[in-house]
Amino acid sequence: MTQACSEGAGLGVRDEQKAATREKVLVAARDLFNEVGYEETTIRAIAERAGVSVGSVFTTFASKAEVLSHVMSHRLDELYAEFDRVVPFLRGSTTDRLCSIFAIHYAFETRRVKLFLAHIAASYNPSNEAGVTPYGRNPRLSQMLIDVLADGVRKGEVRADLDLNLVVDTLKAAYAWNYRMAATAGGNLAATDMSAAMDRQIAMIAEGWKPR
């Protein structure tokens, strides 16, 4: 084997090891954030749970906030894989479709509700650096809601003069706010309870978007 081939093989092995370490860290962090919350989870605890050194964590991620951001990004990939299968089959009015979208979100996030609460809490950290995506900056959710509202405009169910981005911000704020019920219940709250609250909020918001 030539020296170049040996070096290439070595790089391949290191890349595989780095990828394996990254996956271990993300799984360990996901579980710890869900078990004890964002503030109580430390990089050292993540490293111990993952079975790697603290240095290995910092070689892959710049901070705990970035670890959480990548954990949530991975979960969003799982969530939107579900949505890709479901969204084409959503039926009903604009309100009905929005209620269904948020019900799916609640059903997914309440599987690890403390993890999602950690995600919301971390989004209020003023020191979030580049590479961190806080709650509220999920382009897939925003676009999905815009598409439903725009379709509602075409069908005459939603006012054409409405600021759709403002409506989306309002819907996402209500969605996140309902997790306070899960927080006060120690994370033991059924997705159906939050979905029911969201249904009422959407119905109220919908009164403002009805054509005049």
C-alpha positions as MATLAB code, in Angstrom:
seq = 'MTQACSEGAGLGVRDEQKAATREKVLVAARDLFNEVGYEETTIRAIAERAGVSVGSVFTTFASKAEVLSHVMSHRLDELYAEFDRVVPFLRGSTTDRLCSIFAIHYAFETRRVKLFLAHIAASYNPSNEAGVTPYGRNPRLSQMLIDVLADGVRKGEVRADLDLNLVVDTLKAAYAWNYRMAATAGGNLAATDMSAAMDRQIAMIAEGWKPR';
ca = [
       0.000    0.000    0.000;
       1.392    3.428   -0.946;
       1.883    6.184    1.630;
      -0.961    8.195    0.048;
      -3.306    5.223    0.348;
      -2.281    4.713    3.980;
      -2.926    8.382    4.779;
      -6.281    8.261    3.016;
      -7.312    5.173    4.950;
      -6.212    6.860    8.171;
      -8.326    9.909    7.403;
     -11.298    7.667    6.669;
     -10.952    5.911   10.004;
     -10.656    9.239   11.843;
     -13.736   10.572   10.080;
     -15.677    7.457   11.109;
     -14.478    7.800   14.688;
     -15.440   11.469   14.754;
     -18.886   10.666   13.364;
     -19.355    7.902   15.955;
     -18.316   10.259   18.763;
     -20.703   12.910   17.477;
     -23.596   10.435   17.482;
     -22.773    9.235   21.005;
     -22.681   12.830   22.257;
     -26.000   13.722   20.632;
     -27.762   10.643   22.039;
     -26.333   11.232   25.520;
     -27.213   14.931   25.431;
     -30.733   14.256   24.182;
     -31.385   11.893   27.083;
     -29.841   14.182   29.701;
     -31.680   17.290   28.507;
     -34.889   15.289   28.675;
     -34.129   13.861   32.122;
     -32.774   16.860   34.034;
     -33.267   19.890   31.777;
     -30.926   22.293   30.036;
     -29.456   24.170   33.004;
     -28.609   21.036   34.997;
     -26.954   19.277   32.077;
     -23.227   19.924   31.825;
     -20.713   19.126   29.107;
     -18.925   16.863   31.606;
     -22.154   14.950   32.280;
     -22.754   14.581   28.544;
     -19.214   13.292   28.050;
     -19.567   10.786   30.894;
     -22.910    9.524   29.570;
     -21.481    9.231   26.053;
     -18.328    7.495   27.273;
     -16.020   10.056   25.700;
     -13.679   12.760   26.989;
     -14.762   16.347   27.599;
     -12.186   17.358   25.012;
     -13.848   15.127   22.426;
     -17.147   16.934   22.976;
     -15.526   20.339   22.480;
     -13.703   19.080   19.396;
     -17.096   18.441   17.811;
     -19.277   21.194   19.340;
     -18.452   24.718   20.478;
     -20.854   24.786   23.425;
     -23.721   23.102   25.238;
     -26.148   25.358   23.367;
     -24.787   24.106   20.068;
     -25.151   20.505   21.237;
     -28.817   21.147   22.042;
     -29.308   22.881   18.716;
     -27.971   19.839   16.850;
     -30.068   17.475   18.981;
     -33.208   19.395   18.055;
     -32.196   19.609   14.392;
     -31.890   15.817   14.312;
     -35.314   15.466   15.937;
     -36.829   17.851   13.421;
     -35.563   15.607   10.648;
     -37.514   12.756   12.275;
     -40.613   14.905   12.743;
     -40.700   16.194    9.195;
     -40.173   12.745    7.794;
     -43.547   12.044    9.420;
     -45.010   15.256    8.006;
     -43.849   14.425    4.492;
     -46.071   11.347    4.694;
     -49.041   13.090    6.316;
     -49.320   16.655    4.957;
     -50.543   15.704    1.441;
     -53.533   14.022    3.085;
     -54.575   16.871    5.420;
     -58.116   17.959    4.643;
     -60.660   20.462    5.881;
     -60.708   24.205    6.377;
     -57.674   26.370    7.027;
     -58.410   26.141   10.742;
     -58.776   22.353   10.599;
     -55.462   21.907    8.816;
     -53.598   24.184   11.221;
     -55.061   22.303   14.187;
     -53.874   19.017   12.650;
     -50.355   20.358   12.081;
     -49.962   21.484   15.680;
     -51.554   18.294   17.023;
     -48.864   16.293   15.205;
     -46.193   18.543   16.704;
     -47.551   18.072   20.226;
     -47.823   14.306   19.774;
     -44.184   14.181   18.657;
     -42.636   16.582   21.158;
     -44.446   15.182   24.193;
     -42.541   11.941   23.661;
     -39.629   13.914   25.136;
     -41.377   16.957   26.541;
     -38.597   18.011   28.928;
     -36.206   18.081   25.994;
     -38.497   20.472   24.139;
     -38.895   22.616   27.263;
     -35.088   22.794   27.398;
     -35.087   23.913   23.759;
     -37.563   26.717   24.491;
     -35.666   27.792   27.618;
     -32.346   27.912   25.755;
     -33.854   30.143   23.074;
     -34.028   32.975   25.631;
     -30.273   32.820   26.266;
     -28.857   36.163   25.037;
     -25.415   34.623   24.547;
     -26.471   32.147   21.858;
     -23.711   32.103   19.284;
     -23.458   31.286   15.603;
     -24.348   27.673   14.949;
     -27.189   27.722   17.478;
     -30.759   27.648   16.200;
     -33.189   28.642   18.980;
     -36.890   27.825   19.056;
     -38.948   29.895   16.635;
     -36.489   29.733   13.732;
     -37.748   26.497   12.244;
     -38.132   27.228    8.520;
     -40.048   24.014    7.816;
     -42.811   24.843   10.311;
     -42.988   28.473    9.191;
     -43.264   27.517    5.524;
     -45.864   24.853    6.260;
     -48.042   27.376    8.079;
     -47.550   29.998    5.353;
     -48.600   27.452    2.712;
     -51.802   26.573    4.593;
     -52.683   30.234    5.160;
     -51.902   31.161    1.532;
     -54.148   28.325    0.388;
     -56.801   29.736    2.706;
     -56.449   33.098    0.956;
     -56.945   31.417   -2.443;
     -60.049   29.650   -1.146;
     -61.495   32.852    0.288;
     -61.216   31.656    3.896;
     -58.434   34.071    4.864;
     -58.282   37.824    4.241;
     -56.024   38.704    1.334;
     -54.683   41.820    3.112;
     -53.422   39.812    6.083;
     -49.757   39.815    7.130;
     -49.248   36.043    6.976;
     -45.847   36.184    8.662;
     -47.406   37.948   11.649;
     -50.083   35.250   11.865;
     -47.379   32.562   11.750;
     -45.469   34.278   14.571;
     -48.663   34.432   16.629;
     -49.433   30.757   16.040;
     -45.906   29.669   16.970;
     -46.012   31.806   20.113;
     -49.279   30.178   21.195;
     -47.860   26.743   20.433;
     -44.814   27.324   22.637;
     -46.836   29.023   25.374;
     -48.973   25.929   25.841;
     -45.912   23.999   26.981;
     -46.169   25.955   30.238;
     -48.901   23.464   31.137;
     -46.444   20.622   30.675;
     -43.838   22.496   32.724;
     -46.185   23.021   35.665;
     -47.309   19.395   35.431;
     -43.725   18.173   35.715;
     -43.726   17.088   32.098;
     -46.642   14.724   32.672;
     -49.261   16.222   30.397;
     -50.980   14.521   27.499;
     -50.501   15.913   24.018;
     -54.282   15.978   23.662;
     -54.562   18.559   26.458;
     -52.205   20.970   24.723;
     -53.799   20.278   21.350;
     -57.211   21.131   22.797;
     -55.853   24.444   24.099;
     -54.238   25.145   20.729;
     -57.495   24.390   18.909;
     -59.238   27.078   20.980;
     -56.451   29.561   20.333;
     -56.479   28.921   16.596;
     -60.265   29.366   16.536;
     -59.872   32.734   18.253;
     -57.046   33.841   15.936;
     -59.139   32.720   12.960;
     -61.785   35.290   13.850;
     -59.254   37.912   12.891;
     -58.388   36.445    9.513;
     -61.932   35.893    8.256;
     -62.765   37.968    5.162;
     -64.731   41.090    6.060;
];
